[in-house]
Amino acid sequence: MRTLLAYKSPPDGNADSYTTLLPIGLGYLAAALRAKGHSARLANLSTLSWRRVELLLEQERPDLVAISQFTHNRFEATKLAELVKKINPASFVVLGGPHATHCYSEVLSRCQAVD
C-alpha cells in the first residue's frame, strides 16, 4: 500500500517556520508504517503551488493519504483532501491532528472527501 503523509500550511504562513515545519505526528506514523513493511512518504506541501501538489498526487497515486489538520491550516487540509479524491477517487483519505480531532463532526459533515 502506498501511503502519503501530508501537511500544507496556508499561503500567508509559508515563511513562518512554525506553520511550515512538518508535524511530528506524521513522522511517528511514517516510522510505524515503515516498521511494518509499508511504503510511507512524508510530504510538507506548504511551499508548493496547488498545481505542483496536483502533479505530485498524479505521480504518486497513493492508496492512503493522511493529512495533518490544525486550525490554522483547516482550509488547506480539506482542499488537499478534495484534490486527492479528484485525482484518485479510490484513495482513502484520513485527517488527523488537533483540529480534525476536536471538530471531527464538522469536518466530516463539510468535507465529503474525508473517509
C-alpha positions as CSV (number, residue, x, y, z in Angstrom):
1,M,0.0,0.0,0.0
2,R,1.4,3.4,-1.0
3,T,0.9,5.9,1.8
4,L,1.4,9.7,1.7
5,L,1.5,11.6,5.0
6,A,1.0,15.2,4.1
7,Y,0.8,18.7,5.5
8,K,0.0,22.0,3.8
9,S,0.0,25.4,5.6
10,P,-1.8,28.5,4.4
11,P,0.0,30.7,1.8
12,D,0.4,33.6,4.3
13,G,2.3,31.2,6.6
14,N,4.8,29.9,4.0
15,A,7.6,32.0,5.5
16,D,6.8,31.1,9.1
17,S,8.8,28.2,10.4
18,Y,6.0,27.4,13.0
19,T,3.4,26.7,10.3
20,T,5.8,25.1,7.7
21,L,7.5,22.5,9.9
22,L,6.3,19.0,9.3
23,P,4.1,17.9,12.2
24,I,5.9,15.3,14.3
25,G,2.8,13.0,14.4
26,L,3.2,12.4,10.7
27,G,6.8,11.3,11.4
28,Y,5.6,8.8,14.0
29,L,3.1,7.4,11.6
30,A,5.7,7.0,8.9
31,A,8.0,5.2,11.2
32,A,5.3,2.8,12.4
33,L,4.2,2.1,8.8
34,R,7.7,1.5,7.6
35,A,8.5,-0.8,10.6
36,K,5.6,-3.0,9.4
37,G,7.0,-3.0,5.8
38,H,4.6,-0.4,4.2
39,S,5.7,2.3,1.9
40,A,5.2,5.7,3.5
41,R,6.2,9.1,2.1
42,L,6.3,12.3,4.2
43,A,5.5,15.5,2.3
44,N,5.4,19.1,3.5
45,L,3.5,20.7,0.7
46,S,3.4,24.2,2.2
47,T,5.7,25.8,-0.3
48,L,4.2,24.1,-3.4
49,S,1.6,25.6,-5.6
50,W,-1.7,23.7,-5.9
51,R,-0.7,22.8,-9.4
52,R,2.5,21.3,-8.2
53,V,0.6,19.4,-5.5
54,E,-1.7,18.1,-8.1
55,L,1.2,16.9,-10.2
56,L,2.8,15.1,-7.2
57,L,-0.5,13.3,-6.4
58,E,-0.9,12.2,-10.1
59,Q,2.7,10.9,-10.0
60,E,2.5,9.2,-6.6
61,R,-1.1,7.8,-6.8
62,P,-1.2,6.9,-3.1
63,D,-3.7,4.4,-1.8
64,L,-3.9,6.2,1.5
65,V,-3.4,9.9,2.2
66,A,-3.2,11.0,5.8
67,I,-3.4,14.8,6.3
68,S,-2.4,16.7,9.4
69,Q,-5.1,19.3,10.2
70,F,-4.6,22.2,12.7
71,T,-7.0,25.1,12.9
72,H,-4.6,27.4,11.0
73,N,-4.5,25.1,8.0
74,R,-8.0,23.7,8.2
75,F,-9.0,25.0,4.7
76,E,-5.8,23.8,3.0
77,A,-6.2,20.4,4.6
78,T,-9.8,20.0,3.3
79,K,-8.8,21.4,-0.1
80,L,-6.0,18.8,-0.2
81,A,-8.4,16.0,0.7
82,E,-10.7,17.1,-2.2
83,L,-7.8,17.3,-4.6
84,V,-6.7,13.7,-3.7
85,K,-10.2,12.4,-4.4
86,K,-10.5,14.3,-7.6
87,I,-7.3,12.7,-8.9
88,N,-7.8,9.3,-7.5
89,P,-11.3,8.6,-6.1
90,A,-10.1,5.2,-4.8
91,S,-7.6,6.8,-2.4
92,F,-8.6,6.6,1.2
93,V,-8.3,10.0,2.9
94,V,-7.8,10.5,6.6
95,L,-7.5,13.7,8.5
96,G,-5.7,13.8,11.9
97,G,-4.3,16.4,14.2
98,P,-5.8,18.8,16.7
99,H,-8.5,20.4,14.6
100,A,-9.6,17.2,13.0
101,T,-9.8,15.5,16.4
102,H,-11.7,18.3,18.1
103,C,-14.0,19.2,15.3
104,Y,-14.5,15.8,13.7
105,S,-18.2,16.1,13.3
106,E,-18.0,19.4,11.5
107,V,-15.1,18.2,9.3
108,L,-16.9,15.0,8.3
109,S,-20.1,16.8,7.5
110,R,-18.5,19.6,5.5
111,C,-15.9,17.6,3.6
112,Q,-17.2,14.6,1.7
113,A,-13.6,13.8,0.5
114,V,-12.6,12.6,4.0
115,D,-13.2,8.9,4.6
